[in-house]
Amino acid sequence: MGRIATDVALLPDRDMIRLVVEINRELVRQHGSEIVLSEQACLPHISLAMGCIDGRDIDSFREVLQKLAEEMPVRQLSATGILVSTDSRGEHTSLLEIERTDELQALHEAVMREVEPLFSHDVTEAMIADDTVAGSTLEWIRDYPQKAAFERFSPHITLGHGKAKTDTAFPIPFTASQLALCHVGNHGTCRKVMVSVNL
């Protein structure tokens, strides 16, 4: 296995996954969202770090994730609302905002420090899990440390393209079930869990 694009992510509990998938299905139906989430592939997740690794280093991540899960167990989370962002082409993406608690921020920063020796950001299309790769996917991975890490960390679960709606009242408390290393697909999706530890 050569180099692959990865995401170290928190995977939410089953109830939250089902809610996110339900909202996503409506976005796909109404707006033709290219992001199609499910409970098996294209998993709802909260990104903590993104980068490229040598496939031979996957086993090293099990120890890293286990250590982080034991030292900084973040289980209780809260979804605070839906944020709709607009890109330069005027296209909308809906995000489920997650409260940035001190514990979650500390875990994110610890993950960034731990994976830095194993990560690079020289991503290519061949490293992505999907055949079709948007330029924005490569940019997101390439620029993650500068644009989305540390003080710029903004925890969220991507719901899909379009303006999402839900009748569910916020805030929504939920738990993180796993800390995982995932193979990244198009639009920054988590296509496959490579390694995970339970929280």
VOLO-281109 format. One line per 4 residues: number of its first residue (from 1); their letters; for each residue x, y, z of C-alpha. Coordinates in nm, 2 decimals. Each point is the difference from the previous one (the first is absolute). Example, Ala and Ser with C-alpha at 12.3 -4.5 7.8 and 13.67 -1.06 7.14 Angstrom:
BEGIN
1	AS	1.23:-0.45:0.78 | 0.14:0.34:-0.07
//
This chain:
BEGIN
1	MGRI	0.00:0.00:0.00 | 0.13:0.34:-0.10 | -0.08:0.34:0.16 | -0.36:0.07:0.09
5	ATDV	-0.20:0.30:0.12 | -0.13:-0.04:0.35 | -0.22:0.17:0.26 | 0.04:-0.06:0.38
9	ALLP	-0.36:0.04:0.11 | -0.25:-0.05:0.27 | -0.29:-0.22:-0.10 | -0.33:0.08:0.17
13	DRDM	-0.24:-0.24:0.17 | -0.26:-0.19:-0.20 | -0.29:0.24:0.07 | 0.20:0.30:-0.12
17	IRLV	0.11:-0.19:-0.31 | -0.36:-0.09:-0.08 | -0.11:0.37:0.04 | 0.28:0.12:-0.22
21	VEIN	-0.07:-0.26:-0.27 | -0.37:0.10:0.01 | 0.08:0.37:-0.06 | 0.25:-0.09:-0.27
25	RELV	-0.26:-0.21:-0.19 | -0.22:0.30:-0.01 | 0.28:0.21:-0.14 | 0.07:-0.26:-0.26
29	RQHG	-0.37:-0.01:-0.10 | -0.05:0.37:-0.01 | 0.34:0.13:-0.12 | 0.18:-0.30:-0.16
33	SEIV	0.28:0.02:0.26 | 0.31:-0.18:-0.12 | 0.07:-0.10:0.36 | -0.21:-0.31:0.08
37	LSEQ	0.05:-0.11:0.36 | -0.08:-0.34:0.14 | 0.06:-0.22:0.31 | 0.24:-0.22:-0.19
41	ACLP	0.19:0.22:-0.24 | 0.04:0.37:-0.02 | -0.03:0.02:0.38 | -0.12:0.31:0.19
45	HISL	0.30:0.12:0.20 | 0.18:0.29:0.17 | 0.34:0.06:-0.15 | 0.29:0.05:0.24
49	AMGC	0.29:-0.01:-0.25 | 0.05:-0.07:-0.37 | 0.31:-0.10:-0.19 | 0.17:-0.26:-0.21
53	IDGR	0.18:-0.31:0.13 | 0.20:-0.30:-0.13 | -0.23:-0.30:0.00 | 0.27:-0.19:0.20
57	DIDS	-0.05:0.24:0.29 | -0.37:-0.09:0.06 | 0.08:-0.24:0.28 | 0.20:0.28:0.18
61	FREV	-0.32:0.20:0.03 | -0.17:-0.27:0.22 | 0.24:0.08:0.28 | -0.03:0.37:-0.05
65	LQKL	-0.38:-0.01:0.00 | -0.01:-0.24:0.30 | 0.23:0.24:0.20 | -0.21:0.30:-0.09
69	AEEM	-0.33:-0.18:0.09 | 0.14:-0.10:0.34 | 0.16:0.34:0.09 | -0.26:0.23:-0.15
73	PVRQ	-0.34:-0.18:-0.01 | -0.25:0.24:-0.16 | -0.34:-0.17:0.00 | -0.26:0.26:0.08
77	LSAT	-0.07:0.24:-0.29 | -0.27:0.25:-0.10 | -0.13:0.10:-0.34 | -0.09:0.37:0.02
81	GILV	-0.16:0.07:-0.33 | 0.03:-0.01:-0.38 | 0.24:0.23:-0.18 | -0.04:0.06:-0.38
85	STDS	0.32:0.11:-0.17 | 0.02:0.14:-0.35 | 0.30:-0.05:-0.22 | 0.14:0.22:-0.28
89	RGEH	-0.24:-0.15:-0.25 | -0.30:0.08:0.22 | -0.05:-0.37:0.09 | -0.13:-0.08:0.35
93	TSLL	0.14:-0.27:0.24 | -0.18:-0.08:0.32 | 0.19:-0.08:0.32 | -0.12:-0.12:0.33
97	EIER	0.20:0.22:0.25 | 0.15:-0.17:0.30 | 0.07:0.19:0.32 | 0.38:0.06:0.03
101	TDEL	0.05:-0.10:0.36 | 0.34:0.03:0.17 | 0.02:-0.38:-0.01 | -0.07:-0.03:-0.37
105	QALH	0.25:0.28:-0.08 | 0.26:-0.17:0.21 | -0.06:-0.34:-0.18 | 0.03:0.17:-0.34
109	EAVM	0.33:0.17:0.09 | 0.13:-0.33:0.15 | -0.09:-0.18:-0.32 | 0.17:0.26:-0.21
113	REVE	0.32:-0.03:0.20 | 0.00:-0.38:0.00 | -0.06:-0.05:-0.37 | 0.23:0.28:-0.12
117	PLFS	0.30:-0.24:-0.04 | -0.21:-0.24:-0.21 | -0.19:0.25:-0.21 | 0.09:0.19:-0.32
121	HDVT	-0.24:0.22:-0.19 | 0.13:-0.05:-0.36 | -0.33:-0.16:-0.10 | -0.08:-0.13:-0.35
125	EAMI	-0.33:-0.14:-0.15 | 0.15:-0.35:0.01 | 0.00:0.01:0.38 | -0.38:0.06:0.03
129	ADDT	-0.24:-0.29:0.04 | -0.23:0.11:-0.29 | 0.06:0.01:-0.37 | -0.14:0.36:-0.04
133	VAGS	0.18:0.26:0.21 | -0.10:0.36:0.03 | 0.29:0.26:0.02 | -0.15:0.12:0.33
137	TLEW	0.06:-0.35:0.15 | 0.38:0.03:-0.08 | 0.01:0.36:0.13 | -0.17:-0.09:0.32
141	IRDY	0.25:-0.28:0.08 | 0.30:0.21:-0.12 | -0.10:0.31:0.20 | -0.14:-0.17:0.31
145	PQKA	0.28:0.10:0.25 | -0.02:0.37:-0.11 | -0.38:0.03:-0.05 | -0.17:-0.24:0.24
149	AFER	0.23:-0.08:0.28 | 0.08:0.13:0.35 | -0.16:0.34:0.05 | -0.19:-0.05:-0.33
153	FSPH	-0.15:-0.34:0.10 | -0.37:0.01:-0.05 | -0.15:-0.34:0.08 | -0.29:-0.10:-0.21
157	ITLG	-0.17:-0.29:-0.19 | -0.05:0.07:-0.37 | -0.36:-0.06:-0.09 | 0.03:0.05:-0.37
161	HGKA	-0.05:0.25:-0.28 | -0.30:0.23:0.02 | -0.19:0.16:0.28 | -0.09:-0.26:0.27
165	KTDT	-0.30:0.02:0.23 | -0.10:-0.21:0.30 | -0.29:0.00:0.24 | 0.23:-0.11:0.28
169	AFPI	0.05:0.26:0.27 | 0.36:0.11:0.08 | 0.22:-0.06:0.19 | 0.02:-0.37:-0.06
173	PFTA	0.21:-0.19:0.25 | 0.18:-0.31:-0.14 | 0.30:-0.21:0.06 | 0.31:-0.09:-0.20
177	SQLA	0.02:-0.38:-0.05 | 0.34:-0.03:-0.17 | 0.33:0.18:-0.08 | 0.09:-0.12:-0.35
181	LCHV	0.24:0.04:-0.28 | -0.20:0.01:-0.33 | 0.09:-0.01:-0.37 | -0.13:0.33:-0.14
185	GNHG	-0.24:0.01:-0.30 | -0.11:0.28:-0.22 | -0.13:0.31:0.19 | 0.20:-0.10:0.31
189	TCRK	-0.23:-0.29:0.07 | 0.11:-0.30:0.22 | -0.03:-0.29:-0.24 | 0.16:-0.28:0.20
193	VMVS	0.11:-0.04:0.36 | 0.36:-0.12:-0.01 | 0.06:-0.02:0.37 | -0.23:0.09:0.30
197	VNL	-0.01:-0.02:0.37 | -0.31:0.01:0.22 | -0.06:0.29:0.24
//
